[in-house]
Structure formats: structure tokens, C-alpha cells
């Protein structure tokens, strides 16, 4: 929920800035209409950057891998008791 609030705050701030620029003549009118497109492209680039950074910093969890393998073996044993073919080990 916190992430949604941050995004909505950013959208409202950008919309108010854009409307303010449309009403004043600080930026040429032809450039002002392109600002939402620049904003969407910038937001997409930021999103891709954050995904890339998240993938580069993805932690490895050897303890969790061991626990997962134990859970898999336990599930296979449970299913074999019930007569379900779970494949070879």
C-alpha cells in the first residue's frame, strides 16, 4: 500500500506541474504538450532500471535451498504413500 501512495503522490505532483506549465508561458506551448510522454518514458526507464538493479542484487539463500529440497522429498514420500507416481529421484 505504501508503494501505491508514493506513485500516486508522484503522479499528482507531475500533473500539477504540467497544468501549471500549461497555464503559464515559461515553457513553449508546443513543448509542454510533450511532457506527459516524456514522463511516461522516463517512468518506464526508471522501472527497467529498478528491475535490473534488483536482479543484480538478488540474494542467494543456500539454507532456504536445503529446506526446499527437504520439503520436496517430504512431499514425494507423502505422495508415494498415497500411490501417486512422482517420477524417479
N, C-alpha and C positions, 0 to 999 in steps of 0.2 A: 504494500500500500504506500510506503514511503517513496518508492521509485515513481509511482504514478503522480504523486504530489509534486515531485521535483520536475517531472516532464511537463505537467500542466502549468506550473509556475513559469517555466521557460517559454512555453507556447504563449501564455498570456503576456509576458514581458515583450516577446518578439512582436506579437500582434499590436500591442500598444505603441511600440517603437515605430512599426511600419505605418500605422494610422497617423501617428504624429508626423512622420516624414511626408506622408501624402498631403497633409493639411498645410505644411509649411513649404517653403521653396528652398530649403537647404540643399537638397539633392535634386538634380534634374528629374522631371516627371517621368521621362522615359526609363531612367534607371530605377526609379522607385518601384515600378510595377514588376521588376525582375527580382526584387529582394526575396519574396516568398520562395521562388525557385532556387535561389542561392541558399536559402535557409534549409530547404529540404535536402538539397545535395550535400550541404555541409553536415547535416544531421546524419545522413546515410554514411558519409565518410567517417564520422565520429563513431558510429555504431560498428562499422567494419574494423576500425582501429581497436575498439574495446574488445571485440571478439578475438582478434589476433593477439592482443596482449594477454587475454585470458587463456588462450590456448598455449602461449609460450610459458606462462607461469602455472600451468596445470600441475598440481602436486601428484606425486606417485605415493601410493599408500600400500606398502608391502604387507602390513598387518591386516588390512582390510581384504587384500587378495587371498591371504591364507584363510581368513574367516569365510570368505565367499566360497572357496574350494571345499571347506568343511560343510558348509550348508548344501552345496551341490551333492556331495557324497551322501549326506543325510537324506536328502530328497530322493536320490536314486534308490537308496536302501528302502525307504518307505514305499516307493512306487513298485519295487520288485516284490515286496511282501504282498502287495495288492494284485500282483500278476500283470503289471504293465511292463512292456518291453521298452527299456530306456536306452538300448544300444550297448555297445562294448565300452569297457573302461579304458 
